[in-house]
């Protein structure tokens, strides 16, 4: 498990902050992780071990959650920059019009807009206000992706 955590996971998640992810991508990453953990811990499919129990045995969380956490960490870093920065412009700018026929509907910008709305932030200004304090931002982003199991600990 130590080798998996130090060698495989960093290579797998390199640059994941900028990935455009949807539910099927999240599932693919988690399935890959589960297959690796099952092979390492020698858990066969006949053993009927649930995913939650498997992750608990490995003392890990789903990689899809880690991707989201890293993405929010990057967003906080960008929002602490000066408003005239190109990074901030790229994050908050919304182009007019519709995408042409045949283009993917999900873009990175739309994905992060959706995540922002799911977290009950109405505007980027409110997110920027929370991101100013690193400690508060760390606390807020950790609270976004904790599971019920982790809350009970």
N, C-alpha and C positions, 0 to 999 in steps of 0.2 A: 504494500500500500504506500509505503514511503516513496518508492521509486515512481509509482503512478502519480502521486501528488507533485513530486518535484520535476519529473521529466515529461509526462504525457499532458497533464492539465495545462501547464503554461504554454506549450506549443499549440495545443488545441484552441486555447482562448486568446491567442495573440491577436491583438487588434480588434477584439470583439466589441469594443465600445462603439465602433463605427458600422457594425453590421446592421443591415435591415432584416429584422427578424419577424416571423409570423408564428402562429401556433405550431405548424408542422415543423418548422426549423427548431423550435424549442423542444419538441418531442424527439426529433432526430438526435439532438445533442444528449438528451437525457437517456435515450435508448442506448446510445454508444457508451455512456458512462455506466449504465446498469450492466451491459455485457462485459465490460472490462472488470467491474467489481465482482461479478459472478465468477469470472474465470480466476481472478486473483484469490478470492475466498473459497474457491472450489464449491460453489453452490450450484447444484444441478436444478433443472426445471422441475424435476419430480419432487423436489423438496418443498415446493409450494411456499416459497419465501416471498412476502410482499415487497414492493419497492421501498416502502417506508422502513420496513425492518432491515432491508439490505443496506440502505443508506445509514441507518442507525448503527449497524454492525461496523460499517466502514468509517463511521464518525465523519460523514460528509453531508453536504446539502446538494440538491439538484444543480447541475451546471447552468441550467437555464436561469435560475435565480441569481447565480453569480454573475452571469452576463448582464442581467438587468441592473444589479447593484453596481457593477463597473461602469455601465452606461450613465447612471445617475451621478456617479462620482465625477465622470468627465463633464457632465452638464454643470455641476457645481463649480468646477474649475473654470469652465468657460464663462459662466455668469458672474464670477468674481472679477473678470477682466473689465477693462474700460469699455463703455457702450459703443465706442467708435471702432472697436476691434473687428477685424474680418470674421473671427470665430463667432462673436456674438451676433453679427449680422446674418451669418449663415444659419445660426440656430433659430433666430426669431423672425426672419424674413419669410413672408408668405406671398409667392407669386400669384398674379391674377390669371384668371382663365381656367380652362380645362385641359387635361392631358389628351393628347391625340389618341385616336383609335389604335388599339393594340399595345399601348404602353401599360406597364404595371401600375395598378391603382395604389399600391402600397409603396411609399417612398420613405426614406429615413426620417424626413421632416414630419410626414404624416404620422409615422409610428410614434415619434416622441411627443407629438401633439396629443395623440390618443392616450399615451401613458400619463402625460401631465393632467389631462382631464380625469382619468381614472383615480388620480391621487388627490382630486378635489382642488386643484389649483386652477383658477379661472384665467389667469394671465401670466405672462412671463415676468411681469414686474413683481408679482407676489412670490414667484419662485426665486427671483433675484434677491428679494428682500430676505428670504430664508437662507439663501446661499452665502450671504455676506459673512455670517459667522460660521467658521469651519466646524466648531463643536456642535452647534445646532444642526447644521447640514448633515453631519455624520449621524447624529441621533435620529433625524427625520428620515434619512434614507435607510437606515437600519430598521426602523419601525415599519417601513413600507413592505419589506420582504421577509419579515419574521413569520414563522409558521405557528400554528396553534400549539404544536408540540414544544417549540422553543419558548413560547410564552409561559407554559406550565412548569418549566424547569426552575 
